């Protein structure tokens, strides 16, 4: 999916191609900078996974 949005050259040379794809999203010219929200969701998911791992059986 990332290759279709960014192209093969940019997707291959990018460190975080999914983050660059999220930066291209524009919704009704109001929500343009969604990369901060996406990064927050990634960290929140990481914290949930770590808590589940350490509290698991």
C-alpha positions in Angstrom: 0.0 0.0 0.0 2.8 2.4 0.8 4.4 1.8 -2.6 1.2 2.8 -4.3 0.9 6.1 -2.4 4.5 7.2 -2.3 6.1 5.5 -5.3 8.8 2.9 -5.3 11.8 5.3 -5.0 10.5 7.2 -2.0 9.2 4.1 -0.2 12.6 2.4 -0.6 14.6 5.4 0.6 12.3 6.4 3.4 13.1 5.5 7.0 9.4 5.6 8.1 7.3 5.2 4.9 4.0 4.7 6.8 4.5 8.0 8.7 5.1 9.8 5.4 1.9 8.3 4.0 0.0 9.6 7.0 1.4 13.1 6.5 -0.2 13.1 3.0 -3.7 12.7 4.4 -6.0 15.8 4.2 -9.6 15.7 5.4 -11.8 18.7 4.6 -8.8 21.1 4.9 -9.2 20.9 8.7 -7.3 17.8 9.6 -4.1 18.2 7.8 -1.4 17.3 10.4 -2.5 13.8 11.4 1.1 12.6 11.9 1.2 13.6 15.6 -2.0 11.7 16.2 -0.7 8.7 14.4 2.5 8.7 16.3 0.6 9.0 19.6 -1.5 6.0 18.6 1.6 4.0 17.8 3.1 4.7 21.2 -0.2 3.9 22.9 -0.3 0.6 21.2 3.3 -0.1 22.1 2.5 0.6 25.8 -0.5 -1.7 25.7 1.6 -4.5 24.2 4.3 -4.0 26.8 1.8 -4.1 29.7 0.1 -7.2 28.3 3.5 -8.9 27.9 4.7 -8.2 31.4 1.4 -9.0 33.1 0.8 -12.2 31.0 1.0 -15.7 32.5 
